[in-house]
Amino acid sequence: MGNEVAPADGSNAHIRMSDRDRERVVAQLNAAVSEGRLSIDEFSERIDGVLSAKTFGEVAPFIADLPGIPSVPATGDQATFTARGSNIRRTGRWTVPSKMRIEARGSRIRLDFTQAVCVAAVLQLDIKVHGCSVRLIVPPGYTVDFSAISMHGSTARCRRVASEPAPGSVHIVVTGEAHGSSVRALPPRTWRWPWEKRGRS
C-alpha cells in the first residue's frame, strides 16, 4: 500500500489496525502539525482518537482531510524492556525509538531524555508495571501525557512538566497499566547534595 493506510471503505472499515498501521497514522498527524495544517488543540484531540481507535473505520475521520502518510522507518523504531526485581536505565546519549514498551515487576525504571536523540516528535510509551517506580527525566520543552494509563493503587504525576503538546517539542504519550506503582515525569536535577559538591572539589 506504499505510504497509505488502507482506506476505510465497505470492504475493510471493520478490519482491526495493527500497531504498524497506527504508527503510520500518528506519523501523519505529527507531520501535519509540524507543517501547520493542524493546531495543537486539533492535534491533541486527534491523537487521542487515533490511539484509542481499533479499526480503519474508526480512524478514518481523524485523517480524512490530510495528505498522504510519510514513510515510517522499518527498523529501530520500537523497543521492549523487561525486568523483574531489577533496574532499567537509559541515560546519557541514546537514540529513542518512536515506540517503547516496558514490562516490569518490583523494579526501578529511569528513562533520562536529557541528552537523548529523539527522531520522532511524538513518542509512544506503553507500560505494564507492578510494584515499580517509573521516572521519566525530560528536558525543558518536552511534554508528557499520563491520562491514558489505567491506574490500580498507583499514582502518576508530572512535576513541572506540561501535559499538552507544544509546537516544535517532543510529546510523550504514556499508555498501559500501573499496579501498585509510582509513575513520574520531572525535569533534570539542577542541584547537588552537599556531599556531592565536596566530592568534586
N, C-alpha and C positions, 0 to 999 in steps of 0.2 A: 504493500500500500504506500510505499515511499514515505513521504513526510506527513501523511494524513492519517487521522484516526478514522476508522470505518464510519460512514455516515449512518445516522440513526433512521433508516428508512424502515418500511414494514417488515423487511426480512431479518433485521438484526437489532432493532431497537430494544429487544428484551435480552440480548446477549450480554453476559457479565463482562466487565472490563478486567483486564489483567493489570498487575502492578505497572508493567511497562506502558500500557495504554494510558494509565492515569498519570504517569510521569511525563508523558509527552504532552498531555493537556496542561499540566502545571507549567511546563516549559513554554507553551503558547501564551498563557496568561502572564508569565514572567516577562516574555518579550514584549507583550502588548503594553504593560505598564512602563517598561523601560523606554518605549517609543512614544509614550504619551497618548496612546489610544485609550487607556483606561485610567481613571483617577485612582488614588489609593483606596478610597472607600469602595469603589466598584471592584477593585482587585481583591480586597479583603472579603467582600461578600461572595464573589465568585469562587475564590479558592476554598472557602468553607463548603460551598456546594459541591465542588469537584471532589474534594476529599471524602465526602460522605456519599457520593454517587456510586451506585453498584453496576448500572447498565449504561450502554451507549445512549439509550433514550433519555436517561436521567441527566447525563452530562451535556447533551446537545444544546440546551438553551444557554449555557454559560459560554459557548464558543461560536454560536451561530453567526455573530456579526464581526468575527475576527478573521484575519488572513491565515494561511496555512501554518502548520506547526513546524518549528525548526527541529532539525535532527537532534537526537539525544545520543551522547556517546555510548557505544556498545559495551565498553569495559570501564572499570574503575569508577563507576558512578553509584555503587552501593556497597555496603559492608554490614556484616553482622558480628556483634561482640557478645560473647557468653562468659559468665563467671558464676562460681558457687563458692562463697566464703573467701573470695579473693578480691583484688583490685583491678579496675580497668582505668587506665590513664592515657590520655593523649595530650601532650604538651609540646611547647616549642613550635617549630615549623613543620606542619604536617598538612597533607592535602586532604581536604574534607570532601567525601563523596556526597552527591546530592541526596542520597537516601541512606539512612542508617537504622539498624535495629539493635536493641540491647535486650538481652535476656539474662537476668541475674537473680541470685538469691543470697541474702546475707553478705552483700558486697558493697564496696565503695566505688562509685563511678565518678570520674572527674574528666570532663572534656573542656580543655582550655583553647579557646579560639583566638587568643590574643595575637599570636603570630601565625595562625593557620592560613592556608591558602584555600579560599572558597571559590570554586569555579561556577557555582550557581547562586543566584540571588535569593532563592527560596530553598531551604534545607528541610527535609522531612526526617524527623527522628521518631521512630516507633519504639516504645519501651514496654517491657513486661517484667516488672521488678517486684520482688517480695523481700521485705525487711532490708531495704537498701537505702543508701544515701547517694543521691544523684546531684552533681553540681555541674552547671554549665557556666564557664567563665567567659564572658563576652565583652569585647572592647566597645568603646563609645560608638553609637550609631547602629549597633545590632539591635534587633527586636526579637522577642520570644513570646510565642503564644502557647499557653498551657491549657486553654479552655476545652480541648478535645480529649483530655486524659480522664479515664474512668477511675475515680478515687475510692479506695476501700481502706478506711482507717489510715489515711495518708494526708500529706499536705503538699501543695505546690505553690510556690511564691516567686515573684520576680522582685528582686531588691535593686532599686534604682535602675531598672531596665524596662523600657516601654514594651507594650504588648502589641501595639498597632504597627503594621509595616509602614516604612517611610521611603520616599524616593531615593534611589542610589544606595540603599543599605541592604544588609543581609538579614533576611527574616527566617527564623527557625520555628517550624510548626511541630509541636510535640504531641503525639497521639499515643494510644495504648492504655495499659493498666498499671496502677501502682497499689500494692497491698502492703500496709504497714511500713510505708516508705516516706522519705523526705526528698522532695524534688525542688531544686532552687536554681535560679538564674541570677547572676550577680556580676558586677564589673570587676576588673582585676584589682588586686590589693595594691594600694599605693603607699602603704606604710609598712614598717617593720617592727617586730618586737624589740625591746631594748637589748636583749642578749644577741639578737641578730646583728644589730648595729655594732656592738662591741666586737663581735667576731670578725667584722670586716675592717676594723681599724688596725 
